[in-house]
Amino acid sequence: MPKASVKRLIECNKNQLIDLVLDIEKYPEFVPFCLNAHIYEKKNEGDITTIIADLTIGKGPFKDTYKSDVKFNKLDSTINVTNIGGPLNHLKNTWHFEEQKNGTEISFNIDFEIENKFLNIVMTKSFQFGLDKIADAFQKRAEELFGYSNN
């Protein structure tokens, strides 16, 4: 199963970055390979926000939509995502946000398996590169929206 992680310090406050990650319907505007996004349900219950959403990911002739259960826990500043439908046998990703003196450190870990074994092999070989591109996109989007720069 492809697994990867990335850690970044972004010069924004923690709540701005959390809101950016939870704004799933905007992903097609800036996330590489994200073609469409749709939120079906969003519930706030105490310190937990739950979102059920679809993401359509693709490049060239390959395109698939998967449904995810997204849970944001305000108490520990984490977002946990698991798949509940689509071309994935397994998906678990976790975002963690930790405020620092000069910004917010984000950690993103992902572990997944695609039903198509050939695509799984291809993704295993190139996934860290792809994850770095996604992290770059979130960092650039934060800088554009919130006027910070990581120089």
C-alpha positions in Angstrom: 0.0 0.0 0.0 1.4 3.5 -0.8 2.2 5.4 2.3 3.8 8.9 2.5 4.0 11.8 4.8 5.0 15.4 4.7 5.7 18.1 7.3 5.7 21.8 6.6 5.9 25.1 8.5 3.5 27.6 7.0 3.4 31.2 8.1 -0.3 31.3 8.9 -2.3 30.8 12.0 -3.6 27.4 12.8 -7.3 28.2 12.3 -6.7 29.7 8.9 -5.0 26.5 7.7 -7.6 24.2 9.3 -10.3 26.2 7.5 -8.4 25.9 4.2 -8.2 22.1 4.5 -11.9 21.8 5.4 -12.9 24.0 2.5 -13.1 20.8 0.3 -15.3 22.2 -2.4 -12.5 24.7 -3.3 -9.9 21.9 -3.9 -10.4 21.8 -7.7 -9.1 25.5 -7.8 -5.7 24.6 -6.4 -5.0 20.9 -5.6 -3.2 19.1 -8.4 -5.2 16.3 -10.1 -8.4 17.3 -8.2 -11.1 17.7 -10.9 -14.2 18.0 -8.8 -15.4 18.1 -5.1 -18.8 17.9 -3.5 -19.9 18.0 0.1 -23.0 16.0 0.9 -23.2 16.6 4.6 -21.6 18.7 7.3 -22.4 18.4 11.0 -20.9 20.1 14.0 -21.3 18.1 17.3 -19.4 19.6 20.1 -15.7 19.6 19.3 -16.1 17.3 16.3 -17.0 18.4 12.7 -18.0 15.6 10.3 -18.1 16.1 6.6 -19.1 13.5 3.9 -17.6 14.5 0.6 -16.7 13.3 -2.9 -13.4 14.1 -4.6 -12.8 13.3 -8.3 -9.1 12.8 -8.9 -7.6 12.2 -12.3 -5.0 12.8 -14.9 -5.3 12.1 -18.6 -7.5 9.0 -19.2 -7.5 8.1 -15.5 -10.3 9.6 -13.4 -12.1 8.3 -10.3 -14.4 9.6 -7.7 -14.2 8.5 -4.1 -16.3 9.3 -1.1 -14.7 10.2 2.2 -15.6 10.6 5.8 -13.8 13.7 7.2 -13.6 14.3 10.9 -12.1 17.4 12.4 -11.3 17.3 16.1 -10.9 20.8 17.6 -9.4 19.5 20.8 -6.3 18.0 19.2 -6.3 20.0 15.9 -6.5 16.9 13.7 -8.4 16.1 10.6 -8.9 12.3 9.9 -10.1 11.1 6.5 -11.2 7.6 5.7 -12.8 6.3 2.4 -16.4 5.1 2.4 -16.8 4.5 -1.3 -15.0 4.5 -4.7 -11.9 2.9 -6.2 -10.0 2.6 -3.0 -9.7 -0.5 -0.9 -8.3 1.6 1.9 -7.7 5.2 2.7 -6.6 6.8 5.9 -5.0 10.3 6.0 -4.4 12.5 8.9 -3.7 16.2 9.1 -2.2 17.6 12.3 -1.8 21.3 13.0 0.6 22.7 15.6 1.0 26.4 16.3 4.6 27.6 16.4 6.2 31.0 17.0 6.5 31.8 13.3 3.5 30.0 11.9 1.9 26.6 12.0 3.5 23.2 11.5 1.3 20.9 9.5 1.9 17.2 9.3 0.1 15.1 6.7 0.2 11.3 6.6 -1.5 9.2 4.0 -1.9 5.4 3.7 -4.1 4.0 0.9 -4.6 1.1 -1.5 -6.3 1.4 -4.9 -8.4 -1.6 -6.2 -6.5 -1.6 -9.5 -3.2 -3.4 -8.6 -1.3 -1.9 -11.6 -2.2 1.6 -10.5 -1.2 0.7 -7.0 2.3 -0.2 -8.2 2.6 3.0 -10.2 1.3 5.1 -7.3 3.8 3.5 -4.9 6.7 4.6 -7.0 5.6 8.3 -7.5 3.4 9.0 -4.5 5.9 11.0 -2.3 6.5 13.3 -5.3 2.7 13.8 -5.7 2.2 14.4 -2.0 4.9 17.0 -2.0 3.1 18.7 -5.0 -0.1 18.7 -3.0 1.6 20.2 0.1 3.1 22.8 -2.2 -0.4 23.7 -3.5 -1.8 24.1 0.0 1.2 26.2 1.1 0.8 28.4 -2.0 -2.9 28.8 -1.5 -2.4 29.8 2.1 0.1 32.4 1.0 -2.3 33.8 -1.6 -5.3 33.9 0.7 -3.7 35.1 3.9 -0.8 37.2 2.6 2.0 35.3 4.2 5.2 34.2 2.6 7.5 31.4 3.7 10.8 33.2 2.8 
